[in-house]
Amino acid sequence: MHGFGGSLGFGMGFGWIFWLVVIGVAIWAVIRLTSQNTQTRSDYSDSGKNRETPLDILKKRYARGEITETEYEEMRKKL
């Protein structure tokens, strides 16, 4: 029986560091998993709304002056 001065005391004295690391990793894992689930859910919820059609994109490109009127008309007919 060496008390707290032997190797047993050393392990007990710094054993809290091990548990602190374990708890920290567990918290990190929970935060990481919940943030991924939240992001995934928001990606799926936006899939039906606020989605631009190819014609909408074409109209915006024409409005910004990226394409000419003839290019716009040709592309619109193809769509």
N, CA, C and O atoms as a CHARMM CRD file, in Angstrom:
* protein
*
  316
    1    1 MET  N      0.84200  -1.17800   0.00000 PROA 1      0.00000
    2    1 MET  CA     0.00000   0.00000   0.00000 PROA 1      0.00000
    3    1 MET  C      0.87700   1.22700   0.00000 PROA 1      0.00000
    4    1 MET  O      1.39800   1.64300   1.03500 PROA 1      0.00000
    5    2 HSD  N      1.02600   1.78000  -1.13900 PROA 2      0.00000
    6    2 HSD  CA     1.86800   2.95500  -1.27900 PROA 2      0.00000
    7    2 HSD  C      1.09200   4.24600  -1.11300 PROA 2      0.00000
    8    2 HSD  O      1.70000   5.31600  -1.06900 PROA 2      0.00000
    9    3 GLY  N     -0.18400   4.19000  -1.02300 PROA 3      0.00000
   10    3 GLY  CA    -0.96500   5.40900  -0.86600 PROA 3      0.00000
   11    3 GLY  C     -1.03600   6.16000  -2.18700 PROA 3      0.00000
   12    3 GLY  O     -1.10400   5.55800  -3.25800 PROA 3      0.00000
   13    4 PHE  N     -1.01800   7.46300  -2.09400 PROA 4      0.00000
   14    4 PHE  CA    -1.11800   8.29400  -3.29700 PROA 4      0.00000
   15    4 PHE  C      0.23900   8.66100  -3.87700 PROA 4      0.00000
   16    4 PHE  O      0.29600   9.35500  -4.89200 PROA 4      0.00000
   17    5 GLY  N      1.32000   8.22400  -3.27600 PROA 5      0.00000
   18    5 GLY  CA     2.64600   8.59300  -3.74400 PROA 5      0.00000
   19    5 GLY  C      3.19600   7.68800  -4.81300 PROA 5      0.00000
   20    5 GLY  O      4.12200   8.08600  -5.52100 PROA 5      0.00000
   21    6 GLY  N      2.66700   6.47600  -4.96800 PROA 6      0.00000
   22    6 GLY  CA     3.20100   5.52000  -5.93400 PROA 6      0.00000
   23    6 GLY  C      2.63900   5.72800  -7.32800 PROA 6      0.00000
   24    6 GLY  O      2.04900   6.76600  -7.62500 PROA 6      0.00000
   25    7 SER  N      2.82800   4.72700  -8.17900 PROA 7      0.00000
   26    7 SER  CA     2.36100   4.82300  -9.55900 PROA 7      0.00000
   27    7 SER  C      0.84100   4.91300  -9.63000 PROA 7      0.00000
   28    7 SER  O      0.29300   5.52200 -10.54900 PROA 7      0.00000
   29    8 LEU  N      0.15700   4.30400  -8.65500 PROA 8      0.00000
   30    8 LEU  CA    -1.29500   4.39000  -8.62300 PROA 8      0.00000
   31    8 LEU  C     -1.73000   5.83900  -8.42500 PROA 8      0.00000
   32    8 LEU  O     -2.70500   6.29000  -9.02600 PROA 8      0.00000
   33    9 GLY  N     -1.02100   6.54300  -7.60100 PROA 9      0.00000
   34    9 GLY  CA    -1.34000   7.95100  -7.36200 PROA 9      0.00000
   35    9 GLY  C     -1.14400   8.79300  -8.60500 PROA 9      0.00000
   36    9 GLY  O     -1.92100   9.71000  -8.86700 PROA 9      0.00000
   37   10 PHE  N     -0.12000   8.49000  -9.36300 PROA 10     0.00000
   38   10 PHE  CA     0.13000   9.24400 -10.59500 PROA 10     0.00000
   39   10 PHE  C     -1.01600   9.05300 -11.57800 PROA 10     0.00000
   40   10 PHE  O     -1.47900  10.01100 -12.19700 PROA 10     0.00000
   41   11 GLY  N     -1.47000   7.81300 -11.71700 PROA 11     0.00000
   42   11 GLY  CA    -2.57600   7.52300 -12.63700 PROA 11     0.00000
   43   11 GLY  C     -3.85700   8.19100 -12.20000 PROA 11     0.00000
   44   11 GLY  O     -4.60900   8.70000 -13.03100 PROA 11     0.00000
   45   12 MET  N     -4.11000   8.19400 -10.93400 PROA 12     0.00000
   46   12 MET  CA    -5.33000   8.81900 -10.43700 PROA 12     0.00000
   47   12 MET  C     -5.22400  10.33000 -10.50500 PROA 12     0.00000
   48   12 MET  O     -6.22500  11.02200 -10.69000 PROA 12     0.00000
   49   13 GLY  N     -4.03700  10.82900 -10.35700 PROA 13     0.00000
   50   13 GLY  CA    -3.86500  12.28000 -10.39300 PROA 13     0.00000
   51   13 GLY  C     -4.08400  12.86100 -11.77700 PROA 13     0.00000
   52   13 GLY  O     -4.60000  13.97000 -11.91600 PROA 13     0.00000
   53   14 PHE  N     -3.69200  12.11300 -12.80400 PROA 14     0.00000
   54   14 PHE  CA    -3.84000  12.61800 -14.16500 PROA 14     0.00000
   55   14 PHE  C     -4.91400  11.87200 -14.95400 PROA 14     0.00000
   56   14 PHE  O     -5.05800  12.08400 -16.15800 PROA 14     0.00000
   57   15 GLY  N     -5.66100  11.00700 -14.28900 PROA 15     0.00000
   58   15 GLY  CA    -6.73500  10.26600 -14.94100 PROA 15     0.00000
   59   15 GLY  C     -7.85000  11.16800 -15.44000 PROA 15     0.00000
   60   15 GLY  O     -8.54800  10.81600 -16.39000 PROA 15     0.00000
   61   16 TRP  N     -8.02800  12.31700 -14.81900 PROA 16     0.00000
   62   16 TRP  CA    -9.07100  13.25100 -15.23800 PROA 16     0.00000
   63   16 TRP  C     -8.80700  13.79500 -16.63200 PROA 16     0.00000
   64   16 TRP  O     -9.74900  14.16800 -17.33100 PROA 16     0.00000
   65   17 ILE  N     -7.53900  13.84800 -17.05500 PROA 17     0.00000
   66   17 ILE  CA    -7.21100  14.32600 -18.39900 PROA 17     0.00000
   67   17 ILE  C     -7.78200  13.37600 -19.44600 PROA 17     0.00000
   68   17 ILE  O     -8.32400  13.81200 -20.46100 PROA 17     0.00000
   69   18 PHE  N     -7.65600  12.06300 -19.19100 PROA 18     0.00000
   70   18 PHE  CA    -8.21300  11.07500 -20.10300 PROA 18     0.00000
   71   18 PHE  C     -9.71800  11.28800 -20.26400 PROA 18     0.00000
   72   18 PHE  O    -10.22900  11.31600 -21.38400 PROA 18     0.00000
   73   19 TRP  N    -10.41900  11.43500 -19.14700 PROA 19     0.00000
   74   19 TRP  CA   -11.87000  11.61200 -19.21700 PROA 19     0.00000
   75   19 TRP  C    -12.24800  12.95100 -19.83400 PROA 19     0.00000
   76   19 TRP  O    -13.28000  13.05100 -20.49700 PROA 19     0.00000
   77   20 LEU  N    -11.44900  13.95900 -19.63400 PROA 20     0.00000
   78   20 LEU  CA   -11.69200  15.25300 -20.26500 PROA 20     0.00000
   79   20 LEU  C    -11.58700  15.13200 -21.78100 PROA 20     0.00000
   80   20 LEU  O    -12.40000  15.70100 -22.50800 PROA 20     0.00000
   81   21 VAL  N    -10.59000  14.39600 -22.25600 PROA 21     0.00000
   82   21 VAL  CA   -10.42900  14.16300 -23.69500 PROA 21     0.00000
   83   21 VAL  C    -11.60300  13.35400 -24.23500 PROA 21     0.00000
   84   21 VAL  O    -12.13800  13.67600 -25.29600 PROA 21     0.00000
   85   22 VAL  N    -12.00800  12.30800 -23.51900 PROA 22     0.00000
   86   22 VAL  CA   -13.13100  11.47000 -23.95800 PROA 22     0.00000
   87   22 VAL  C    -14.40800  12.30600 -24.06100 PROA 22     0.00000
   88   22 VAL  O    -15.12900  12.21200 -25.05400 PROA 22     0.00000
   89   23 ILE  N    -14.68600  13.10600 -23.06500 PROA 23     0.00000
   90   23 ILE  CA   -15.88200  13.95700 -23.07900 PROA 23     0.00000
   91   23 ILE  C    -15.78900  14.98500 -24.20100 PROA 23     0.00000
   92   23 ILE  O    -16.78400  15.25600 -24.87200 PROA 23     0.00000
   93   24 GLY  N    -14.61100  15.55900 -24.41100 PROA 24     0.00000
   94   24 GLY  CA   -14.42300  16.53200 -25.49000 PROA 24     0.00000
   95   24 GLY  C    -14.67100  15.92300 -26.86100 PROA 24     0.00000
   96   24 GLY  O    -15.31000  16.54200 -27.71100 PROA 24     0.00000
   97   25 VAL  N    -14.17100  14.71800 -27.07800 PROA 25     0.00000
   98   25 VAL  CA   -14.38500  14.03000 -28.35900 PROA 25     0.00000
   99   25 VAL  C    -15.86500  13.71700 -28.54500 PROA 25     0.00000
  100   25 VAL  O    -16.39700  13.85500 -29.64700 PROA 25     0.00000
  101   26 ALA  N    -16.52700  13.29900 -27.48000 PROA 26     0.00000
  102   26 ALA  CA   -17.95900  12.99900 -27.56900 PROA 26     0.00000
  103   26 ALA  C    -18.75900  14.24800 -27.92000 PROA 26     0.00000
  104   26 ALA  O    -19.65200  14.18800 -28.76500 PROA 26     0.00000
  105   27 ILE  N    -18.45700  15.36500 -27.29300 PROA 27     0.00000
  106   27 ILE  CA   -19.14500  16.62600 -27.59900 PROA 27     0.00000
  107   27 ILE  C    -18.87400  17.03900 -29.02900 PROA 27     0.00000
  108   27 ILE  O    -19.78900  17.45700 -29.73800 PROA 27     0.00000
  109   28 TRP  N    -17.62300  16.92800 -29.46400 PROA 28     0.00000
  110   28 TRP  CA   -17.27200  17.27200 -30.84300 PROA 28     0.00000
  111   28 TRP  C    -18.05600  16.41800 -31.83100 PROA 28     0.00000
  112   28 TRP  O    -18.55700  16.92900 -32.83200 PROA 28     0.00000
  113   29 ALA  N    -18.16600  15.11100 -31.55400 PROA 29     0.00000
  114   29 ALA  CA   -18.87400  14.19800 -32.45300 PROA 29     0.00000
  115   29 ALA  C    -20.35800  14.55500 -32.53300 PROA 29     0.00000
  116   29 ALA  O    -20.94400  14.54200 -33.61500 PROA 29     0.00000
  117   30 VAL  N    -20.95700  14.86800 -31.40300 PROA 30     0.00000
  118   30 VAL  CA   -22.38200  15.23500 -31.39400 PROA 30     0.00000
  119   30 VAL  C    -22.60100  16.52000 -32.18900 PROA 30     0.00000
  120   30 VAL  O    -23.53300  16.60000 -32.99000 PROA 30     0.00000
  121   31 ILE  N    -21.76700  17.50900 -31.97900 PROA 31     0.00000
  122   31 ILE  CA   -21.90100  18.78000 -32.70700 PROA 31     0.00000
  123   31 ILE  C    -21.71100  18.56000 -34.19700 PROA 31     0.00000
  124   31 ILE  O    -22.46400  19.09800 -35.00800 PROA 31     0.00000
  125   32 ARG  N    -20.72400  17.78600 -34.55300 PROA 32     0.00000
  126   32 ARG  CA   -20.45900  17.52200 -35.97400 PROA 32     0.00000
  127   32 ARG  C    -21.62300  16.79500 -36.64000 PROA 32     0.00000
  128   32 ARG  O    -22.02500  17.15500 -37.74600 PROA 32     0.00000
  129   33 LEU  N    -22.16100  15.78400 -35.98300 PROA 33     0.00000
  130   33 LEU  CA   -23.27600  15.02900 -36.54900 PROA 33     0.00000
  131   33 LEU  C    -24.53100  15.87700 -36.66600 PROA 33     0.00000
  132   33 LEU  O    -25.23600  15.79400 -37.67200 PROA 33     0.00000
  133   34 THR  N    -24.82200  16.68700 -35.66200 PROA 34     0.00000
  134   34 THR  CA   -26.03800  17.51000 -35.72600 PROA 34     0.00000
  135   34 THR  C    -25.90100  18.61200 -36.76100 PROA 34     0.00000
  136   34 THR  O    -26.88800  18.95800 -37.41000 PROA 34     0.00000
  137   35 SER  N    -24.71700  19.17200 -36.93500 PROA 35     0.00000
  138   35 SER  CA   -24.56000  20.22400 -37.94400 PROA 35     0.00000
  139   35 SER  C    -24.67500  19.64200 -39.34600 PROA 35     0.00000
  140   35 SER  O    -25.19900  20.30800 -40.23800 PROA 35     0.00000
  141   36 GLN  N    -24.19900  18.41300 -39.56800 PROA 36     0.00000
  142   36 GLN  CA   -24.34100  17.77300 -40.87500 PROA 36     0.00000
  143   36 GLN  C    -25.79700  17.45000 -41.15200 PROA 36     0.00000
  144   36 GLN  O    -26.26000  17.62600 -42.27900 PROA 36     0.00000
  145   37 ASN  N    -26.52700  16.98200 -40.15600 PROA 37     0.00000
  146   37 ASN  CA   -27.93700  16.68100 -40.34900 PROA 37     0.00000
  147   37 ASN  C    -28.73300  17.93500 -40.63700 PROA 37     0.00000
  148   37 ASN  O    -29.64300  17.90900 -41.46700 PROA 37     0.00000
  149   38 THR  N    -28.41500  19.02800 -39.97500 PROA 38     0.00000
  150   38 THR  CA   -29.11000  20.28700 -40.21400 PROA 38     0.00000
  151   38 THR  C    -28.83700  20.77200 -41.62400 PROA 38     0.00000
  152   38 THR  O    -29.75200  21.22700 -42.30900 PROA 38     0.00000
  153   39 GLN  N    -27.59700  20.68200 -42.06600 PROA 39     0.00000
  154   39 GLN  CA   -27.24800  21.12600 -43.40800 PROA 39     0.00000
  155   39 GLN  C    -27.91800  20.23800 -44.45300 PROA 39     0.00000
  156   39 GLN  O    -28.40100  20.74000 -45.46700 PROA 39     0.00000
  157   40 THR  N    -27.95300  18.95400 -44.22600 PROA 40     0.00000
  158   40 THR  CA   -28.58000  18.03200 -45.16600 PROA 40     0.00000
  159   40 THR  C    -30.06700  18.30400 -45.25100 PROA 40     0.00000
  160   40 THR  O    -30.63100  18.31200 -46.34500 PROA 40     0.00000
  161   41 ARG  N    -30.70900  18.52400 -44.12500 PROA 41     0.00000
  162   41 ARG  CA   -32.13500  18.81100 -44.13300 PROA 41     0.00000
  163   41 ARG  C    -32.42500  20.10000 -44.87500 PROA 41     0.00000
  164   41 ARG  O    -33.40100  20.16600 -45.62300 PROA 41     0.00000
  165   42 SER  N    -31.60900  21.12600 -44.69200 PROA 42     0.00000
  166   42 SER  CA   -31.85800  22.38600 -45.37200 PROA 42     0.00000
  167   42 SER  C    -31.64500  22.24500 -46.87300 PROA 42     0.00000
  168   42 SER  O    -32.32600  22.90900 -47.65500 PROA 42     0.00000
  169   43 ASP  N    -30.70800  21.39100 -47.29000 PROA 43     0.00000
  170   43 ASP  CA   -30.50100  21.15200 -48.71500 PROA 43     0.00000
  171   43 ASP  C    -31.73000  20.49800 -49.32700 PROA 43     0.00000
  172   43 ASP  O    -32.14100  20.86200 -50.42900 PROA 43     0.00000
  173   44 TYR  N    -32.32200  19.53600 -48.62400 PROA 44     0.00000
  174   44 TYR  CA   -33.50400  18.85300 -49.13900 PROA 44     0.00000
  175   44 TYR  C    -34.72000  19.76300 -49.11900 PROA 44     0.00000
  176   44 TYR  O    -35.54500  19.69600 -50.03000 PROA 44     0.00000
  177   45 SER  N    -34.85400  20.60400 -48.11800 PROA 45     0.00000
  178   45 SER  CA   -36.03000  21.45900 -48.02300 PROA 45     0.00000
  179   45 SER  C    -36.02000  22.53400 -49.09900 PROA 45     0.00000
  180   45 SER  O    -37.08500  22.99500 -49.51000 PROA 45     0.00000
  181   46 ASP  N    -34.84900  22.94500 -49.56300 PROA 46     0.00000
  182   46 ASP  CA   -34.77200  23.96700 -50.59700 PROA 46     0.00000
  183   46 ASP  C    -34.88900  23.39300 -51.99800 PROA 46     0.00000
  184   46 ASP  O    -34.92900  24.14400 -52.97300 PROA 46     0.00000
  185   47 SER  N    -34.94600  22.07400 -52.11200 PROA 47     0.00000
  186   47 SER  CA   -34.91700  21.46300 -53.43300 PROA 47     0.00000
  187   47 SER  C    -36.13800  21.84300 -54.26800 PROA 47     0.00000
  188   47 SER  O    -36.03500  21.91200 -55.49300 PROA 47     0.00000
  189   48 GLY  N    -37.27000  22.08800 -53.65400 PROA 48     0.00000
  190   48 GLY  CA   -38.46700  22.43100 -54.40900 PROA 48     0.00000
  191   48 GLY  C    -38.68000  23.91900 -54.55600 PROA 48     0.00000
  192   48 GLY  O    -39.36500  24.35100 -55.48300 PROA 48     0.00000
  193   49 LYS  N    -38.11800  24.71000 -53.67400 PROA 49     0.00000
  194   49 LYS  CA   -38.33300  26.14800 -53.67300 PROA 49     0.00000
  195   49 LYS  C    -37.07700  26.87200 -54.15900 PROA 49     0.00000
  196   49 LYS  O    -35.96500  26.34600 -54.10300 PROA 49     0.00000
  197   50 ASN  N    -37.29200  28.07100 -54.62800 PROA 50     0.00000
  198   50 ASN  CA   -36.19000  28.95400 -55.02000 PROA 50     0.00000
  199   50 ASN  C    -35.24800  28.31800 -56.03100 PROA 50     0.00000
  200   50 ASN  O    -34.06900  28.66900 -56.09500 PROA 50     0.00000
  201   51 ARG  N    -35.75000  27.41300 -56.79600 PROA 51     0.00000
  202   51 ARG  CA   -34.91600  26.77500 -57.79600 PROA 51     0.00000
  203   51 ARG  C    -35.11400  27.49700 -59.11500 PROA 51     0.00000
  204   51 ARG  O    -36.24200  27.66300 -59.58000 PROA 51     0.00000
  205   52 GLU  N    -34.03200  27.91700 -59.70600 PROA 52     0.00000
  206   52 GLU  CA   -34.11500  28.62700 -60.97200 PROA 52     0.00000
  207   52 GLU  C    -34.21200  27.63700 -62.12600 PROA 52     0.00000
  208   52 GLU  O    -33.51100  26.62600 -62.16500 PROA 52     0.00000
  209   53 THR  N    -35.08100  27.94900 -63.04400 PROA 53     0.00000
  210   53 THR  CA   -35.17800  27.13800 -64.24800 PROA 53     0.00000
  211   53 THR  C    -34.11100  27.61300 -65.22100 PROA 53     0.00000
  212   53 THR  O    -33.58500  28.71600 -65.07000 PROA 53     0.00000
  213   54 PRO  N    -33.78700  26.80900 -66.20400 PROA 54     0.00000
  214   54 PRO  CA   -32.82200  27.25700 -67.20700 PROA 54     0.00000
  215   54 PRO  C    -33.26600  28.54700 -67.90900 PROA 54     0.00000
  216   54 PRO  O    -32.43800  29.38700 -68.26300 PROA 54     0.00000
  217   55 LEU  N    -34.57100  28.69300 -68.10300 PROA 55     0.00000
  218   55 LEU  CA   -35.07600  29.91900 -68.73800 PROA 55     0.00000
  219   55 LEU  C    -34.84500  31.13100 -67.83800 PROA 55     0.00000
  220   55 LEU  O    -34.51200  32.20900 -68.33100 PROA 55     0.00000
  221   56 ASP  N    -35.01600  30.96900 -66.52900 PROA 56     0.00000
  222   56 ASP  CA   -34.74100  32.06400 -65.59200 PROA 56     0.00000
  223   56 ASP  C    -33.27700  32.49300 -65.66500 PROA 56     0.00000
  224   56 ASP  O    -32.96800  33.68500 -65.67100 PROA 56     0.00000
  225   57 ILE  N    -32.39400  31.51900 -65.71800 PROA 57     0.00000
  226   57 ILE  CA   -30.96000  31.81500 -65.80300 PROA 57     0.00000
  227   57 ILE  C    -30.65400  32.53300 -67.10700 PROA 57     0.00000
  228   57 ILE  O    -29.88000  33.49000 -67.13400 PROA 57     0.00000
  229   58 LEU  N    -31.26700  32.06500 -68.18900 PROA 58     0.00000
  230   58 LEU  CA   -31.05200  32.69500 -69.49100 PROA 58     0.00000
  231   58 LEU  C    -31.53300  34.14100 -69.47800 PROA 58     0.00000
  232   58 LEU  O    -30.85900  35.02400 -70.01000 PROA 58     0.00000
  233   59 LYS  N    -32.68700  34.38800 -68.87900 PROA 59     0.00000
  234   59 LYS  CA   -33.21400  35.75700 -68.78600 PROA 59     0.00000
  235   59 LYS  C    -32.27200  36.65500 -67.99500 PROA 59     0.00000
  236   59 LYS  O    -32.04400  37.80400 -68.37300 PROA 59     0.00000
  237   60 LYS  N    -31.73000  36.14000 -66.90900 PROA 60     0.00000
  238   60 LYS  CA   -30.80000  36.94300 -66.10400 PROA 60     0.00000
  239   60 LYS  C    -29.52200  37.25000 -66.87400 PROA 60     0.00000
  240   60 LYS  O    -29.00100  38.36200 -66.80000 PROA 60     0.00000
  241   61 ARG  N    -29.02000  36.26600 -67.61200 PROA 61     0.00000
  242   61 ARG  CA   -27.80600  36.49800 -68.41100 PROA 61     0.00000
  243   61 ARG  C    -28.06200  37.57600 -69.45800 PROA 61     0.00000
  244   61 ARG  O    -27.20700  38.42600 -69.70200 PROA 61     0.00000
  245   62 TYR  N    -29.23700  37.53800 -70.07300 PROA 62     0.00000
  246   62 TYR  CA   -29.58100  38.54800 -71.07900 PROA 62     0.00000
  247   62 TYR  C    -29.72900  39.92100 -70.41800 PROA 62     0.00000
  248   62 TYR  O    -29.28100  40.92900 -70.96500 PROA 62     0.00000
  249   63 ALA  N    -30.35300  39.95400 -69.25200 PROA 63     0.00000
  250   63 ALA  CA   -30.54400  41.21900 -68.54300 PROA 63     0.00000
  251   63 ALA  C    -29.20900  41.81700 -68.10800 PROA 63     0.00000
  252   63 ALA  O    -29.06900  43.04000 -68.07800 PROA 63     0.00000
  253   64 ARG  N    -28.23900  40.99400 -67.77600 PROA 64     0.00000
  254   64 ARG  CA   -26.92200  41.50400 -67.37500 PROA 64     0.00000
  255   64 ARG  C    -26.06200  41.89000 -68.56400 PROA 64     0.00000
  256   64 ARG  O    -24.99900  42.49000 -68.40000 PROA 64     0.00000
  257   65 GLY  N    -26.51800  41.54700 -69.76000 PROA 65     0.00000
  258   65 GLY  CA   -25.75100  41.88400 -70.95000 PROA 65     0.00000
  259   65 GLY  C    -24.67600  40.87500 -71.29200 PROA 65     0.00000
  260   65 GLY  O    -23.77000  41.18000 -72.06800 PROA 65     0.00000
  261   66 GLU  N    -24.75400  39.68700 -70.73600 PROA 66     0.00000
  262   66 GLU  CA   -23.76000  38.65600 -71.01200 PROA 66     0.00000
  263   66 GLU  C    -23.94900  38.05700 -72.39900 PROA 66     0.00000
  264   66 GLU  O    -22.99000  37.59300 -73.01600 PROA 66     0.00000
  265   67 ILE  N    -25.16600  38.06800 -72.88000 PROA 67     0.00000
  266   67 ILE  CA   -25.45700  37.52000 -74.21300 PROA 67     0.00000
  267   67 ILE  C    -26.27200  38.54300 -74.99900 PROA 67     0.00000
  268   67 ILE  O    -26.93900  39.40300 -74.42400 PROA 67     0.00000
  269   68 THR  N    -26.20400  38.43300 -76.31500 PROA 68     0.00000
  270   68 THR  CA   -26.95700  39.35200 -77.17800 PROA 68     0.00000
  271   68 THR  C    -28.39000  38.86900 -77.32300 PROA 68     0.00000
  272   68 THR  O    -28.75300  37.78600 -76.86200 PROA 68     0.00000
  273   69 GLU  N    -29.20400  39.71000 -77.98300 PROA 69     0.00000
  274   69 GLU  CA   -30.61000  39.35800 -78.18000 PROA 69     0.00000
  275   69 GLU  C    -30.74900  38.13400 -79.07900 PROA 69     0.00000
  276   69 GLU  O    -31.58500  37.26700 -78.82400 PROA 69     0.00000
  277   70 THR  N    -29.93700  38.06200 -80.12500 PROA 70     0.00000
  278   70 THR  CA   -30.02700  36.89200 -81.01400 PROA 70     0.00000
  279   70 THR  C    -29.59100  35.61700 -80.28800 PROA 70     0.00000
  280   70 THR  O    -30.20700  34.56600 -80.46500 PROA 70     0.00000
  281   71 GLU  N    -28.53200  35.70300 -79.47200 PROA 71     0.00000
  282   71 GLU  CA   -28.11100  34.54200 -78.69400 PROA 71     0.00000
  283   71 GLU  C    -29.21400  34.10900 -77.72800 PROA 71     0.00000
  284   71 GLU  O    -29.47900  32.92000 -77.55400 PROA 71     0.00000
  285   72 TYR  N    -29.85100  35.10700 -77.10400 PROA 72     0.00000
  286   72 TYR  CA   -30.94300  34.82600 -76.17900 PROA 72     0.00000
  287   72 TYR  C    -32.08000  34.09600 -76.88500 PROA 72     0.00000
  288   72 TYR  O    -32.58300  33.08600 -76.39200 PROA 72     0.00000
  289   73 GLU  N    -32.47800  34.61400 -78.04400 PROA 73     0.00000
  290   73 GLU  CA   -33.59000  34.00900 -78.78400 PROA 73     0.00000
  291   73 GLU  C    -33.25000  32.57500 -79.22000 PROA 73     0.00000
  292   73 GLU  O    -34.08800  31.67700 -79.12900 PROA 73     0.00000
  293   74 GLU  N    -32.02700  32.37300 -79.68900 PROA 74     0.00000
  294   74 GLU  CA   -31.61900  31.02200 -80.11800 PROA 74     0.00000
  295   74 GLU  C    -31.62800  30.03000 -78.94700 PROA 74     0.00000
  296   74 GLU  O    -32.11800  28.90700 -79.06200 PROA 74     0.00000
  297   75 MET  N    -31.08200  30.47500 -77.84100 PROA 75     0.00000
  298   75 MET  CA   -31.03400  29.59200 -76.67600 PROA 75     0.00000
  299   75 MET  C    -32.42500  29.33500 -76.11900 PROA 75     0.00000
  300   75 MET  O    -32.72500  28.22500 -75.68000 PROA 75     0.00000
  301   76 ARG  N    -33.27900  30.36100 -76.13400 PROA 76     0.00000
  302   76 ARG  CA   -34.64100  30.20300 -75.64400 PROA 76     0.00000
  303   76 ARG  C    -35.40900  29.18500 -76.47700 PROA 76     0.00000
  304   76 ARG  O    -36.16900  28.38200 -75.93500 PROA 76     0.00000
  305   77 LYS  N    -35.21400  29.21500 -77.78600 PROA 77     0.00000
  306   77 LYS  CA   -35.89100  28.25700 -78.67300 PROA 77     0.00000
  307   77 LYS  C    -35.41700  26.83100 -78.40200 PROA 77     0.00000
  308   77 LYS  O    -36.20200  25.88700 -78.48800 PROA 77     0.00000
  309   78 LYS  N    -34.13900  26.67500 -78.07600 PROA 78     0.00000
  310   78 LYS  CA   -33.60500  25.34600 -77.79600 PROA 78     0.00000
  311   78 LYS  C    -34.13700  24.78600 -76.48200 PROA 78     0.00000
  312   78 LYS  O    -34.29500  23.57700 -76.31300 PROA 78     0.00000
  313   79 LEU  N    -34.40800  25.70700 -75.56000 PROA 79     0.00000
  314   79 LEU  CA   -34.92400  25.24800 -74.25800 PROA 79     0.00000
  315   79 LEU  C    -36.37700  24.88400 -74.41000 PROA 79     0.00000
  316   79 LEU  O    -37.01600  24.47200 -73.44200 PROA 79     0.00000
